Amino acid sequence: MSKMSRFTKIGLVLGGYVLACLAASGVVYVHQILTQNAAAQASAGMYAFGDLLLFISLCGILALFPTALACFFILAARRER
């Protein structure tokens, strides 16, 4: 693998976290659009809590990829020493 600078590696990891949050937000937005019915209006608080759980779970799962990338960069740096 070619030598990347420290700022490039940090940018990749932080960009991965931002992408995970944006993707989770997009899925929650689509879910909200698809569930605009009378039941959702009558129990808006429960639907909001469900959307929160959906966002947290998706963001957590998608954030595993940049976390694994950060671990790879840290282990590679320790092996170089």
Beta strands, then each sheet from edge to edge (+ up, - down):
end
